[in-house]
Amino acid sequence: MIGSNLRHLRVFLAVAKTGSITRAAEMSFVSQPAVTQAISKLETEAGEPLFHRTPQGSFRPGRVKS
């Protein structure tokens, strides 16, 4: 995660804490697309998903089992 910036990491923590992109955006004072983009960039750097997406749209931290 060398290329990630502090904003991306703060957004990651907000999503992990709230379990929601929308609530994390509100908590971080950024737009929902900005949160989605930050998580996507972190996942690209990590080479794997950082959250398990559920059909209801909630996010759960942890590895996704293949």
Backbone bond lengths (Angstrom), bond angles and torsions (degrees), N, CA, C in turn:
res aa  C-N    CA-C-N  psi(-1)  N-CA   C-N-CA  omega(-1)  CA-C   N-CA-C  phi
1 M - - - 1.446 - - 1.514 111.58 -
2 I 1.283 117.14 29.89 1.450 121.28 -177.37 1.520 112.11 -61.60
3 G 1.334 117.55 -37.75 1.456 120.78 -176.90 1.520 114.54 -80.35
4 S 1.312 117.59 -10.97 1.466 118.97 -177.33 1.527 109.96 -74.13
5 N 1.318 114.15 150.63 1.454 117.15 179.44 1.521 110.43 -106.57
6 L 1.285 116.23 173.80 1.456 122.03 -175.31 1.527 111.98 -62.17
7 R 1.332 117.12 -36.80 1.468 120.58 179.03 1.521 110.27 -61.53
8 H 1.325 117.69 -43.69 1.463 121.03 178.89 1.528 110.86 -60.74
9 L 1.298 116.42 -41.81 1.464 119.99 -179.53 1.522 111.64 -68.37
10 R 1.323 117.09 -38.03 1.467 120.39 177.13 1.525 110.79 -64.57
11 V 1.328 116.08 -41.22 1.462 120.69 178.04 1.529 109.78 -64.55
12 F 1.325 116.85 -42.34 1.466 120.69 177.26 1.528 110.23 -56.29
13 L 1.309 117.21 -47.22 1.462 120.97 179.47 1.528 111.92 -63.02
14 A 1.326 116.78 -37.32 1.469 120.20 178.86 1.527 110.94 -65.89
15 V 1.336 117.28 -40.99 1.467 120.47 177.57 1.528 109.74 -65.64
16 A 1.324 116.88 -42.89 1.467 120.35 179.27 1.529 110.75 -62.36
17 K 1.314 116.64 -38.81 1.466 120.85 -177.58 1.528 112.05 -72.61
18 T 1.331 116.64 -42.56 1.458 120.71 -174.32 1.523 113.51 -92.17
19 G 1.327 117.37 -25.06 1.464 120.60 -176.24 1.513 112.63 73.36
20 S 1.327 117.27 18.21 1.456 121.02 -174.99 1.520 110.70 -150.01
21 I 1.331 115.54 132.73 1.466 120.75 175.64 1.531 109.64 -64.26
22 T 1.320 116.75 -44.45 1.468 121.07 -177.77 1.520 111.20 -62.76
23 R 1.328 117.00 -48.64 1.478 119.64 -179.89 1.523 111.22 -66.01
24 A 1.344 116.65 -36.07 1.464 119.66 177.65 1.525 110.63 -64.80
25 A 1.327 116.97 -38.49 1.468 120.66 178.06 1.524 110.30 -62.82
26 E 1.334 115.99 -45.30 1.460 120.07 179.11 1.523 111.12 -62.60
27 M 1.311 115.72 -43.40 1.466 121.62 -178.54 1.538 111.61 -66.16
28 S 1.334 116.19 -32.82 1.469 121.74 -176.78 1.527 112.75 -94.13
29 F 1.328 116.73 -3.63 1.469 121.91 -179.03 1.525 112.29 59.44
30 V 1.339 115.36 41.91 1.465 121.63 175.12 1.527 107.48 -133.11
31 S 1.326 116.51 169.56 1.460 120.19 179.82 1.529 110.94 -78.19
32 Q 1.337 115.31 158.74 1.462 120.44 177.64 1.530 111.42 -60.05
33 P 1.352 119.55 -42.85 1.466 118.43 176.97 1.534 113.24 -61.32
34 A 1.334 117.10 -31.92 1.470 119.77 177.92 1.527 110.87 -66.54
35 V 1.337 116.39 -38.16 1.471 120.22 177.48 1.515 109.66 -65.72
36 T 1.324 117.10 -46.78 1.462 121.60 179.79 1.527 110.71 -58.73
37 Q 1.316 116.46 -43.16 1.459 120.74 179.64 1.528 111.29 -65.64
38 A 1.316 117.84 -41.76 1.466 120.99 179.32 1.521 111.06 -62.97
39 I 1.342 117.27 -43.88 1.457 120.82 178.64 1.521 110.23 -64.41
40 S 1.316 116.75 -41.48 1.464 121.03 178.58 1.529 111.36 -60.56
41 K 1.317 116.92 -42.80 1.470 120.31 179.12 1.529 111.11 -64.73
42 L 1.335 116.64 -41.97 1.464 119.43 178.04 1.527 111.21 -64.66
43 E 1.331 116.83 -39.79 1.465 120.25 178.84 1.529 111.12 -65.99
44 T 1.317 116.74 -37.23 1.469 120.24 176.72 1.524 110.40 -63.28
45 E 1.322 116.49 -44.21 1.462 120.37 178.92 1.521 111.80 -65.28
46 A 1.336 116.16 -37.66 1.463 120.39 -179.26 1.525 111.66 -76.76
47 G 1.325 116.48 -22.67 1.455 120.24 179.80 1.523 113.76 79.43
48 E 1.329 116.39 13.61 1.463 120.66 178.60 1.527 109.27 -163.60
49 P 1.338 116.44 161.12 1.470 119.01 178.27 1.529 110.90 -63.69
50 L 1.316 116.24 142.56 1.460 121.51 178.22 1.522 111.71 -98.84
51 F 1.337 116.18 -16.20 1.457 121.72 -179.39 1.516 109.15 -134.12
52 H 1.312 114.34 151.02 1.456 121.38 172.83 1.519 106.92 -95.62
53 R 1.318 116.34 118.37 1.461 120.44 179.15 1.525 109.06 -86.88
54 T 1.310 116.28 135.46 1.455 120.61 178.15 1.529 109.04 -104.78
55 P 1.332 118.06 161.08 1.473 120.13 178.71 1.533 112.89 -58.20
56 Q 1.311 117.47 -26.70 1.460 120.74 178.96 1.522 112.03 -78.20
57 G 1.319 116.79 -6.00 1.450 120.70 178.09 1.511 114.27 92.53
58 S 1.321 117.46 1.90 1.454 118.47 178.99 1.528 109.60 -83.80
59 F 1.284 114.82 159.60 1.446 121.25 -177.83 1.510 108.74 -119.28
60 R 1.303 115.26 137.37 1.460 120.03 177.43 1.525 107.67 -123.18
61 P 1.331 117.29 129.41 1.457 119.22 178.93 1.515 110.74 -65.35
62 G 1.300 115.34 153.69 1.451 120.16 176.39 1.504 112.26 126.35
63 R 1.293 114.79 168.50 1.454 120.94 -179.58 1.518 110.23 -74.12
64 V 1.312 114.08 145.99 1.452 120.90 175.23 1.515 107.54 -93.34
65 K 1.310 116.71 125.11 1.461 120.47 179.96 1.511 109.43 -83.32
66 S 1.332 116.80 130.82 1.455 121.31 -179.55 1.499 111.86 -81.80
